[in-house]
Amino acid sequence: MPKSAEINFWRQMAGVSASKLLNAVGVVLLITVLNTAFSVEDIGVFFFFYVTVNFLSKFVGGVGEAIRKRVSGNEGKNPEYLAVGSVFAIVFVTVVSVLILSVYLLVPERLLPDTLQRAGIDMILSAISLLVAQSIGKLMLNYNSGLGYPSRSEWFGRALPGVLFLGLAMLITLYDGSLVLIFLAGTVGYLLSAGIMYVSTRPKLLILPTKEDFTSVFDFGKWSILQMISNNIYNSADVLLLGILVTSTTVGFYESSNSLAGLLYVVPYGFYSVGNVMISGLDAEGRKEDIVSVLQKSLRASSIIPVMSFFMFIGFGEFILESVFGGEYTLAYWYLVGLAFIKVLSSYRKPLQGLNYGTDRPEIQFYANVYAMIANFTTVLPLIWFFDGLGVVISTMLAAVVRLGAVVWMSREYVSEIDIKWTIAVTYSVGIGLLLVSKSIESMFELSTVQYGLLLAGFAVSYLVSSLSLIPIDLSSPLSPTKE
């Protein structure tokens, strides 16, 4: 029996979500720290390159997803799958690095977009070093997760480098360092985390993968890589379009808002990461009833906090942005609301993505991403024309609706056995009710900053108490007692 089918679902989910939360908070704090020493324009340039690195490293992450699937569905360490990923990473990173440097050195500066004109060769080289480190880290994270340690892998593979990145960035900023040094700090963090993950499992490195190993990985990987490519284009297009077609200032507004909206993503991501591994083991044993149980419990709980946060951003968004980033960021209010809406839709989609990966159907996510990109790219230019940078967010909101609808439809074999109508009714009715009460109090009284903060906290507490008392959340194991 694969070890992945026996993991403690709720404990692993809590561990993964906590790790993701720490990482998300780290991004918010990173922007706050950068604001003390750099302009909005400089921060926009930084995140343009940072998002580009994330975009490229996820190609290697697509192979990592295939490695996780193959390792989680078999017994033993299976280091040959990790070797396949290492070969791909070396070739991919080398080719991409050469192409990036060639374009920067050969294209006349006047033809480069604003973000590239503000950068230098030192920033590009430091970004490439971060790409190498992230690629190694993603391979080790997915490999360790497939062995049955999704929570531990998230802590070592995401939280640890995130904390190191933030800590070193604070020191570099304190001593008037440059953004280049901050990229190098990220490189150090990811290499250290990859080293720790290697020591924790000690897979054989000097192993020559066979043709069958490559075939096995890329049989699944052809879809996970395509999914990652489409997912990368979909997720990174906003920042790239803003950086190329609009201004670096809008990139700063977008990334600051997205860092806050990312807090909504931590619980759904936990259900995706753990559900993916657990369902893979269950699917290998043909236990469909238990798979449905895992999915039911995931969907019932994953949207509660994201929906709460969405209504909080609607009612208190400007206050939150000013409190965290400063007064100039209140102009990003509608960026925040729009991106929060997208994360709410992701809270329903991520558990389904875990289902599809676990049941060996990664093509569903790829097709959903293609439909979303069609919606995105056919609407984004007209919307930029009418709404400037905000048009990119509106276009992505429309694409997110298409993406969720496509995933639900193509997953209907399992979704048809799930019932979350009561959860949806409770979360939105409670959110709307509390929002109306909060805005009424705000209009009736002149609140100080402290009182406004207390009103925000009261909203969160009231929402959670009401929702959790009305929605049946069962923390017992989702597996049938006779099969545990």
C-alpha positions as CSV (number, residue, x, y, z in Angstrom):
1,M,0.0,0.0,0.0
2,P,1.4,3.4,-0.9
3,K,2.3,5.5,2.2
4,S,0.5,8.5,0.7
5,A,-2.9,6.8,1.2
6,E,-2.4,6.6,5.0
7,I,-1.3,10.1,5.8
8,N,-3.2,12.1,8.5
9,F,-5.3,14.4,6.2
10,W,-6.2,17.2,8.6
11,R,-2.8,17.4,10.3
12,Q,-1.0,17.5,7.0
13,M,-3.5,20.0,5.6
14,A,-3.0,22.3,8.7
15,G,0.8,22.0,8.3
16,V,0.8,22.8,4.6
17,S,-1.6,25.8,5.1
18,A,0.4,27.1,8.0
19,S,3.5,27.0,5.8
20,K,1.8,28.7,3.0
21,L,0.4,31.4,5.3
22,L,3.9,32.1,6.6
23,N,5.1,32.4,3.1
24,A,2.2,34.7,2.1
25,V,2.8,36.9,5.1
26,G,6.4,37.0,4.2
27,V,5.6,38.5,0.8
28,V,3.4,41.2,2.4
29,L,6.2,42.0,4.9
30,L,8.8,42.0,2.0
31,I,6.8,44.7,0.2
32,T,6.5,46.7,3.4
33,V,10.2,46.5,4.0
34,L,11.0,47.4,0.4
35,N,8.7,50.5,0.7
36,T,11.0,51.9,3.3
37,A,14.0,52.2,0.9
38,F,12.6,52.0,-2.7
39,S,10.0,53.8,-4.8
40,V,6.9,52.2,-6.1
41,E,8.6,52.1,-9.6
42,D,11.6,50.3,-8.3
43,I,9.4,47.8,-6.5
44,G,7.5,47.3,-9.7
45,V,10.8,46.4,-11.5
46,F,11.8,44.0,-8.7
47,F,8.5,42.1,-8.9
48,F,8.5,42.1,-12.7
49,F,11.8,40.1,-12.5
50,Y,10.6,38.1,-9.5
51,V,7.4,37.0,-11.3
52,T,9.4,36.2,-14.4
53,V,11.6,33.9,-12.3
54,N,8.5,32.2,-10.8
55,F,7.1,31.9,-14.3
56,L,10.1,30.1,-15.6
57,S,10.8,27.9,-12.6
58,K,7.3,26.5,-12.8
59,F,8.3,24.7,-16.1
60,V,10.6,22.6,-13.9
61,G,7.7,22.5,-11.4
62,G,5.6,20.8,-14.1
63,V,8.1,18.0,-14.2
64,G,8.1,18.0,-10.4
65,E,4.4,17.4,-10.3
66,A,4.9,14.4,-12.5
67,I,7.6,13.1,-10.2
68,R,5.3,13.6,-7.1
69,K,2.6,11.6,-8.9
70,R,4.9,8.7,-9.8
71,V,6.6,8.6,-6.4
72,S,3.3,8.8,-4.4
73,G,1.8,6.0,-6.4
74,N,4.6,3.5,-5.8
75,E,6.5,2.1,-2.8
76,G,10.1,3.0,-2.1
77,K,12.2,6.1,-2.8
78,N,12.3,5.8,-6.6
79,P,15.3,8.2,-7.0
80,E,15.3,7.5,-10.8
81,Y,12.3,9.8,-11.1
82,L,14.3,12.6,-9.4
83,A,17.1,12.0,-11.8
84,V,14.8,12.5,-14.7
85,G,13.7,15.9,-13.3
86,S,17.3,16.9,-12.7
87,V,18.2,16.3,-16.4
88,F,15.3,18.3,-17.6
89,A,16.1,21.2,-15.2
90,I,19.7,21.4,-16.3
91,V,18.8,21.6,-20.0
92,F,15.9,24.0,-19.5
93,V,17.6,26.5,-17.2
94,T,20.7,26.6,-19.5
95,V,18.7,27.3,-22.6
96,V,16.5,29.9,-21.0
97,S,19.5,31.7,-19.4
98,V,21.3,31.9,-22.8
99,L,18.1,33.3,-24.5
100,I,17.5,35.9,-21.8
101,L,21.0,37.2,-21.9
102,S,21.1,37.2,-25.7
103,V,17.9,39.3,-25.9
104,Y,19.0,41.8,-23.3
105,L,22.5,42.3,-24.9
106,L,21.4,42.4,-28.5
107,V,18.1,44.4,-28.5
108,P,18.7,48.2,-28.5
109,E,17.8,49.8,-25.1
110,R,15.2,52.1,-26.7
111,L,13.2,49.1,-27.8
112,L,13.1,47.6,-24.4
113,P,10.0,48.1,-22.1
114,D,10.2,50.5,-19.1
115,T,10.9,47.7,-16.6
116,L,13.9,46.4,-18.5
117,Q,15.3,49.8,-19.1
118,R,15.3,50.4,-15.4
119,A,17.2,47.1,-14.8
120,G,20.8,46.3,-15.5
121,I,22.8,43.2,-16.3
122,D,23.6,42.6,-12.6
123,M,19.9,42.3,-11.8
124,I,19.4,39.9,-14.7
125,L,22.3,37.7,-13.6
126,S,21.0,37.7,-10.0
127,A,17.5,36.8,-11.3
128,I,19.0,33.9,-13.2
129,S,20.7,32.6,-10.1
130,L,17.4,32.7,-8.3
131,L,15.9,30.7,-11.2
132,V,18.5,28.0,-10.8
133,A,17.9,27.8,-7.0
134,Q,14.1,27.7,-7.3
135,S,14.2,25.0,-10.0
136,I,16.3,22.8,-7.7
137,G,14.0,23.6,-4.8
138,K,10.8,22.7,-6.7
139,L,12.2,19.3,-7.7
140,M,13.1,18.4,-4.1
141,L,9.8,19.7,-2.7
142,N,7.7,17.6,-5.1
143,Y,9.9,14.5,-4.6
144,N,9.7,14.7,-0.8
145,S,6.0,15.4,-0.9
146,G,5.4,12.3,-3.1
147,L,7.2,10.2,-0.5
148,G,4.3,11.0,1.9
149,Y,5.6,14.2,3.6
150,P,3.6,17.1,2.0
151,S,3.5,19.2,5.2
152,R,7.2,18.8,6.0
153,S,8.1,19.5,2.3
154,E,6.1,22.7,2.3
155,W,7.8,23.9,5.4
156,F,11.3,23.2,4.1
157,G,10.5,24.0,0.5
158,R,8.5,27.2,0.8
159,A,8.3,28.5,4.3
160,L,12.0,28.2,5.1
161,P,13.3,30.0,1.9
162,G,10.6,32.6,2.3
163,V,11.6,33.4,5.9
164,L,15.3,33.5,5.0
165,F,14.4,35.7,2.0
166,L,12.5,38.2,4.2
167,G,15.1,38.2,6.9
168,L,18.1,38.8,4.6
169,A,16.1,41.4,2.6
170,M,15.5,43.3,5.9
171,L,19.2,43.3,6.7
172,I,20.1,44.3,3.1
173,T,17.6,47.2,3.2
174,L,18.7,48.3,6.6
175,Y,22.3,48.6,5.3
176,D,21.2,50.4,2.1
177,G,21.8,47.4,-0.1
178,S,20.5,46.9,-3.6
179,L,17.6,44.9,-5.1
180,V,20.3,42.7,-6.8
181,L,21.5,41.6,-3.3
182,I,17.9,40.8,-2.4
183,F,17.7,38.4,-5.4
184,L,20.9,36.8,-4.3
185,A,19.5,36.4,-0.8
186,G,16.6,34.5,-2.3
187,T,19.1,32.3,-4.1
188,V,20.8,31.4,-0.8
189,G,17.5,30.6,0.8
190,Y,16.3,28.2,-1.9
191,L,19.6,26.4,-2.1
192,L,19.7,25.9,1.7
193,S,16.1,24.5,1.7
194,A,16.9,22.2,-1.1
195,G,19.9,20.9,0.8
196,I,17.9,20.3,3.9
197,M,15.2,18.4,1.9
198,Y,17.9,16.2,0.3
199,V,19.5,15.4,3.7
200,S,16.0,14.5,5.1
201,T,15.5,11.7,2.5
202,R,18.9,11.1,1.0
203,P,17.9,9.9,-2.5
204,K,20.7,8.5,-4.6
205,L,22.1,11.2,-6.9
206,L,24.4,9.1,-9.1
207,I,21.8,7.1,-10.8
208,L,21.2,6.8,-14.5
209,P,17.5,7.0,-15.4
210,T,16.3,4.5,-18.1
211,K,14.1,5.2,-21.1
212,E,11.2,3.7,-19.2
213,D,11.7,6.2,-16.3
214,F,11.6,9.2,-18.8
215,T,8.6,7.7,-20.4
216,S,6.8,7.2,-17.1
217,V,7.5,10.7,-15.9
218,F,6.6,12.5,-19.2
219,D,3.5,10.3,-19.8
220,F,2.1,12.3,-16.9
221,G,4.4,15.2,-17.3
222,K,3.3,16.0,-20.8
223,W,0.1,17.2,-19.2
224,S,1.5,18.6,-16.0
225,I,4.1,20.5,-18.0
226,L,1.5,21.8,-20.4
227,Q,-0.7,22.7,-17.4
228,M,2.2,24.5,-15.8
229,I,3.0,26.4,-19.0
230,S,-0.7,27.4,-19.4
231,N,-1.0,28.1,-15.7
232,N,2.2,30.2,-15.8
233,I,1.0,32.3,-18.8
234,Y,-2.4,32.7,-17.1
235,N,-1.0,33.7,-13.6
236,S,2.0,35.7,-14.8
237,A,0.3,37.5,-17.7
238,D,-1.1,40.2,-15.5
239,V,2.3,41.4,-14.2
240,L,4.0,41.0,-17.5
241,L,1.3,42.9,-19.4
242,L,1.3,45.7,-16.8
243,G,5.1,45.9,-16.9
244,I,5.2,45.9,-20.7
245,L,2.1,47.8,-21.8
246,V,1.3,50.1,-18.8
247,T,3.9,51.2,-16.1
248,S,6.0,49.8,-13.4
249,T,3.8,51.8,-10.9
250,T,0.8,49.6,-11.8
251,V,2.9,46.5,-11.3
252,G,3.6,47.8,-7.7
253,F,-0.1,48.4,-7.1
254,Y,-0.9,44.9,-8.5
255,E,1.7,43.0,-6.6
256,S,0.9,44.8,-3.3
257,S,-2.7,43.9,-3.7
258,N,-1.9,40.4,-4.8
259,S,0.2,39.8,-1.8
260,L,-2.7,40.6,0.5
261,A,-5.1,38.6,-1.7
262,G,-2.6,35.7,-1.5
263,L,-3.5,35.3,2.1
264,L,-6.9,34.0,1.0
265,Y,-5.2,31.2,-0.9
266,V,-3.4,29.4,2.0
267,V,-6.2,27.1,3.1
268,P,-7.3,26.0,-0.4
269,Y,-3.7,25.4,-1.3
270,G,-3.4,23.1,1.8
271,F,-6.4,21.1,0.6
272,Y,-4.9,20.9,-2.9
273,S,-1.4,19.8,-1.8
274,V,-2.5,17.2,0.7
275,G,-5.5,16.0,-1.3
276,N,-3.3,15.5,-4.4
277,V,-1.0,13.2,-2.5
278,M,-3.6,11.3,-0.5
279,I,-6.0,10.8,-3.5
280,S,-3.1,9.5,-5.6
281,G,-2.6,6.7,-3.1
282,L,-6.3,6.0,-2.8
283,D,-6.7,6.0,-6.6
284,A,-3.9,3.5,-6.9
285,E,-6.1,1.2,-4.7
286,G,-9.3,2.0,-6.5
287,R,-11.0,3.5,-3.4
288,K,-13.4,5.9,-5.1
289,E,-15.7,6.2,-2.1
290,D,-12.9,7.5,0.0
291,I,-11.8,9.9,-2.7
292,V,-15.3,11.4,-2.8
293,S,-15.2,11.7,1.0
294,V,-11.8,13.6,0.9
295,L,-13.2,15.9,-1.8
296,Q,-16.4,16.6,0.1
297,K,-14.7,17.6,3.3
298,S,-12.2,19.7,1.3
299,L,-14.8,21.7,-0.6
300,R,-16.9,22.2,2.5
301,A,-14.1,23.9,4.4
302,S,-11.8,25.5,1.8
303,S,-13.9,28.6,1.0
304,I,-14.9,29.8,4.5
305,I,-11.9,32.0,5.1
306,P,-11.4,33.2,1.5
307,V,-15.1,34.4,1.3
308,M,-14.7,36.1,4.7
309,S,-11.6,37.9,3.6
310,F,-13.2,39.0,0.3
311,F,-16.0,40.8,2.1
312,M,-13.5,42.3,4.5
313,F,-11.5,43.7,1.5
314,I,-14.7,45.2,0.1
315,G,-15.6,46.9,3.3
316,F,-12.2,47.8,4.7
317,G,-9.8,47.5,1.7
318,E,-8.5,51.1,1.7
319,F,-7.9,51.0,5.5
320,I,-6.0,47.7,5.1
321,L,-3.9,49.0,2.2
322,E,-3.0,52.2,4.0
323,S,-2.2,50.4,7.2
324,V,0.1,47.9,5.6
325,F,1.7,49.7,2.7
326,G,1.1,53.4,3.2
327,G,-1.3,56.1,1.9
328,E,-0.2,56.0,-1.7
329,Y,-1.4,52.4,-2.0
330,T,-5.1,53.3,-1.3
331,L,-5.3,53.8,-5.1
332,A,-4.9,50.0,-5.4
333,Y,-8.3,49.4,-3.7
334,W,-10.0,47.9,-6.8
335,Y,-7.0,45.8,-7.6
336,L,-7.3,44.3,-4.2
337,V,-11.1,43.6,-4.5
338,G,-10.7,42.1,-8.0
339,L,-7.8,39.9,-7.0
340,A,-9.6,38.7,-3.9
341,F,-12.5,37.7,-6.0
342,I,-10.2,35.5,-8.1
343,K,-8.8,33.9,-5.0
344,V,-12.3,33.1,-3.8
345,L,-12.9,31.2,-7.1
346,S,-9.6,29.4,-6.5
347,S,-10.9,28.2,-3.1
348,Y,-13.4,26.0,-5.0
349,R,-11.0,25.1,-7.8
350,K,-7.9,24.0,-5.9
351,P,-9.4,20.9,-4.2
352,L,-10.7,19.9,-7.6
353,Q,-7.2,20.3,-9.0
354,G,-5.9,18.0,-6.3
355,L,-8.5,15.5,-7.3
356,N,-7.6,15.6,-10.9
357,Y,-3.9,15.3,-10.3
358,G,-4.4,12.5,-7.8
359,T,-6.7,10.5,-10.2
360,D,-4.1,10.9,-13.1
361,R,-6.1,13.5,-15.1
362,P,-3.9,16.6,-15.2
363,E,-5.2,17.3,-18.7
364,I,-8.3,18.8,-17.1
365,Q,-6.4,21.7,-15.6
366,F,-4.6,22.2,-18.9
367,Y,-7.8,22.5,-20.9
368,A,-9.4,24.7,-18.2
369,N,-6.3,27.0,-18.4
370,V,-6.6,27.2,-22.2
371,Y,-10.2,28.2,-22.0
372,A,-9.3,30.8,-19.4
373,M,-6.4,32.2,-21.5
374,I,-8.7,32.6,-24.5
375,A,-11.1,34.6,-22.3
376,N,-8.2,36.6,-20.9
377,F,-6.4,37.5,-24.0
378,T,-9.5,38.3,-26.1
379,T,-10.7,40.8,-23.5
380,V,-7.5,42.3,-21.9
381,L,-6.5,44.8,-24.6
382,P,-9.9,46.5,-24.9
383,L,-10.2,46.5,-21.1
384,I,-6.7,48.1,-20.7
385,W,-7.9,50.7,-23.3
386,F,-10.9,51.6,-21.1
387,F,-9.7,51.0,-17.6
388,D,-5.9,51.3,-17.8
389,G,-4.1,48.9,-15.4
390,L,-7.3,47.8,-13.8
391,G,-8.5,46.4,-17.1
392,V,-5.9,43.6,-16.6
393,V,-7.6,42.6,-13.3
394,I,-11.1,42.7,-14.8
395,S,-10.0,40.5,-17.7
396,T,-8.5,38.0,-15.3
397,M,-11.7,38.0,-13.2
398,L,-13.7,37.0,-16.3
399,A,-11.1,34.3,-17.1
400,A,-11.2,32.9,-13.5
401,V,-15.0,32.4,-13.9
402,V,-14.4,30.5,-17.2
403,R,-11.6,28.5,-15.6
404,L,-13.6,27.3,-12.6
405,G,-16.6,26.5,-14.8
406,A,-14.4,24.3,-17.1
407,V,-12.8,22.4,-14.2
408,V,-16.2,21.7,-12.5
409,W,-17.7,20.5,-15.8
410,M,-14.8,18.2,-16.7
411,S,-14.7,16.8,-13.1
412,R,-18.4,16.1,-13.0
413,E,-17.9,12.4,-12.4
414,Y,-16.9,13.3,-8.8
415,V,-18.5,16.7,-8.5
416,S,-21.9,15.3,-9.1
417,E,-21.6,13.4,-5.8
418,I,-20.6,16.5,-3.8
419,D,-23.1,18.8,-2.1
420,I,-21.8,22.2,-0.8
421,K,-25.0,24.3,-1.5
422,W,-25.4,25.0,2.3
423,T,-21.8,26.1,2.7
424,I,-22.2,28.6,-0.2
425,A,-25.5,29.9,1.2
426,V,-24.1,30.4,4.7
427,T,-20.7,32.0,3.7
428,Y,-22.2,34.6,1.4
429,S,-25.3,35.5,3.4
430,V,-23.2,35.9,6.6
431,G,-20.7,38.0,4.6
432,I,-23.3,40.3,3.1
433,G,-25.1,40.7,6.4
434,L,-21.9,41.6,8.3
435,L,-20.8,44.0,5.6
436,L,-24.1,45.9,5.7
437,V,-23.9,46.1,9.5
438,S,-20.3,47.3,9.4
439,K,-20.9,50.0,6.8
440,S,-24.0,51.2,8.8
441,I,-21.8,51.6,11.9
442,E,-19.2,53.4,9.9
443,S,-21.8,55.9,8.5
444,M,-23.4,56.5,11.9
445,F,-20.2,57.1,13.9
446,E,-16.9,58.9,13.2
447,L,-14.4,56.2,14.0
448,S,-10.8,56.6,15.0
449,T,-8.1,54.3,13.5
450,V,-8.2,52.1,16.6
451,Q,-12.0,51.8,16.5
452,Y,-11.9,51.1,12.8
453,G,-9.4,48.3,13.5
454,L,-11.7,46.9,16.2
455,L,-14.6,47.0,13.8
456,L,-12.6,45.0,11.3
457,A,-11.6,42.4,14.0
458,G,-15.2,42.2,15.1
459,F,-16.3,41.4,11.5
460,A,-13.8,38.6,11.3
461,V,-14.7,37.0,14.7
462,S,-18.5,37.3,14.0
463,Y,-18.1,35.8,10.6
464,L,-16.1,32.8,11.8
465,V,-18.3,32.1,14.8
466,S,-21.4,32.3,12.6
467,S,-20.1,30.2,9.7
468,L,-18.4,27.5,11.8
469,S,-21.5,27.1,13.9
470,L,-23.8,26.7,10.9
471,I,-21.5,24.6,8.5
472,P,-20.9,21.0,9.6
473,I,-17.1,20.6,9.5
474,D,-16.1,17.1,10.4
475,L,-12.5,16.8,11.6
476,S,-12.5,13.1,11.7
477,S,-10.6,11.1,9.0
478,P,-12.2,11.3,5.6
479,L,-11.4,7.6,5.1
480,S,-13.8,4.7,5.8
481,P,-13.1,3.2,9.2
482,T,-12.9,-0.2,7.8
483,K,-10.2,0.8,5.3
484,E,-7.9,2.9,7.5
